[in-house]
Every structure is written in structure tokens, then in C-alpha cells.
Amino acid sequence: MFTKISFESELESEERATILLVDDELMILQSLELVLERYFRVIKETDPVKALDILEKEKIDVLISDEMMPGLRGCDLAERVHHLYPNICKIILSGNSDKKDIVKAINKGHIYSFLFKPVDVNQLLQSVKHGLENKKMKELIEHQNKILEEKNRDLVDEVLTKSRKIMDMEKFYELGKFSASIVHDLNSPLQTLITGYQLLEDELSNSGAEDSNANNIMTLIDSSLETLENMIKSISNRIKSSISEKQVEFDLNDLIERNIGCMKIMPKNSYPVEISFMPSQDLPKMKGVPLHFDQIFANLLKNAYDAVEKTEKKKITVKTLQKGEMICFYIKDSGTGIRPEDMEKIFETGFSTKEIGKGTGLGLVITKQMVNSYKGKIKVESEFGKGTAFLVCFPSK
């Protein structure tokens, strides 16, 4: 017998939800309907298979189903419902008190509540009430997760945008540093030229004939002029690259050779480094913005230079190669290497293996982003104390 309902005011204040009642015994359906329809919209069905059709047409908040039914058990129905509509609150009614059936029903159908017959009305209504609260909480969490996902996507876009700006800033900063260092280096050969001319002028004024001292001075001047010419070409190439942001076809071997030449004459690279460049013959031309590839290779070459600074053996090996549909370059140094525990962190923003004040923790992050932007791949291998190698590949088409 149904007991007195003691919390009518609580349920009456709830927004009317829809309950699907499923039981093969019509009398039980009707009795449950009499209780529930006072507070909810009720749909009843004696066939559990047809109940699935109702779910396709109606927005159901709560499923209340008998466990033992011909054709489809309640826990099996709940399992199917959960697969299709996971947020629906599922309540199973059963006259069987076997614990195995209860555990099976809960595990298979993600049952919110398992009630025994004869049903206590207060207990049923409490289960429905709490089940609806649980459903609303799930939907709220899902909604908040969607908002978080959208905000996360927006944040990722913002980070990428800012990273590109940082990349541009670093690009021009590096260009500025490069230009400043070149200008500084120009002073030395210029001074040599000035001194040489003065000495030549004195020699020529004191001798009306050609002598060996004059020839030596001319050789010194020629050498300095050649150094100046190389520096000016390097500056010119960098400036031309920075001006153009259009995708063009270019030779990767030429680009790498030019960067190696620039690195060799940088003033901070005063320690001798043996660079071995092995360009692949008949390497197809690449298409992209040369400045981007300049930045990718220059970052890795700079890291290699920094890595060998304090090692006895200072050697860097660079190769270009074609692997199937990919055009690749390989750069290996004989430097200090990377600790195994740091290998997974090297592409993280802010992480740097360099001593404080030397690294920003952005070089490899920007490099990886630029490689990814061309649908390329970057791999790294390192043995601590022996050196590091990077393999960077880009699609040839």
C-alpha cells in the first residue's frame, strides 16, 4: 500500500519533467502513473523494445523500468538507453532481491537507483527527485565543459597568435643583433684598410719603384675587402629575406650554406667550431617563405653552437637528404647533450637547458610551431655528455 507523500511542496516547485514508465504488467503501470502524473508528465509502455522508439521521439528525463520483462530485461534496456542518451536518469524496479542482479544492473546500465517491489512511493519520488537533480548537474557540467573547451580553443588560438608575434619580434630582434654585430665587425677591417692605405702612401712616396712591402700591403687590403664583401652580402640576404613574406621556390642547400656562413662570422662565435656540411645532390626545391626556414635552421644551428661552447670537441655536422616524399635536414653537435628526464620538456614554453640569462625557452617552441605550420616533423635524439641531433622534414609537395 502506498504511504502518505510528505514532500508535495518540494516536487510541485520542480519544473515538470517527463518520465517513461516501462513494465509488462499494466496494473503496475497504471498505479505508478497515478502517483507520478501529479508532478510529472508520464508516458507508459508495456513493451521494452517499443520504449526505445519512444525515446527517439520524446525528450525523456527519467526512465523507470521493471527488471524482469519478456524480450528485454530492464538492465539491458537501461544499457541501451545509456549508450544513446547517457544523461537520462535510470531507475530499475524489481521483485528479485538477488545482489548479483543488482550489481549487474548498476554496472551495465549505469543505474541511478534500484528499488524493490512493492515500491514505497516516498522512496520512489525521492529517487526521481534526486535523479533529476543529478541529471541537471550532469548537463550543467557538460555545458561548462563545452564552455571550457571553447575558451581553451580561444586560448590556444590566442597563444598561437602571440607566439607568431613573438616569433616576428624575435626575428627582427635577431636581425637587429646580427646587423649590429656586423657593423661592429666592420670597424676592424676598415681600420686595417685605413692603416694600409696610409702605409702604402708612405711607402710609395719614399720609393718610386715597386717593392715587396707594397705588395704585402695590397694583399692585406684585398683580404679585408673580401671580408667586408662577405659581411655586406650576409646583411643584404637577411634584409631581403625579412622583407619578403611570400611563398617562393628556394634551394634548401643554398639556404643552409648561407646560414652557416653567417654564423661563422658572428662575433660571439669566437671559439673555433668545425662545421661539416654534406648537401644532398639533386635535392628538389622547396616552397615556402625562406625567412621561416632561415629561422628554423638558424635556431637549431645557434643551439648547436651554444651546446659545444664548453666541450673539448667542437664539431657540428649538417646534412640534407630526401626521404620518400619528404625533404629533410639533419644537424648534429658534439655538445653537452640533453638529460633523459628533460627530453620531453624541450619543446615546452619557458624550458631551457642553458644557464640562466642565456636562453629564453622560446627558441625550440617557435621552431616546432614553424615546422608544424608547414606540416613538417621534427625529431630529436640526444645522449647526455655526447651530443644532440635534430632531424627536420617537410613534405616535398
FENJO-V21893 format. One record per helix or strand. SS is the DSSP state (H for helix, E for strand). FROM is the first residue (numbers start at 0). TO is the last residue. If there is no record, write none. Layout:
ss;from;to
SS;FROM;TO
SS;FROM;TO
//
This chain:
ss;from;to
H;7;11
E;17;21
H;25;35
E;40;44
H;47;56
E;61;65
H;73;83
E;88;93
H;98;108
E;112;115
H;120;205
H;211;242
E;247;249
H;251;263
E;273;277
E;285;287
H;289;307
E;314;322
E;325;332
H;339;344
H;362;372
E;376;382
E;386;394
//
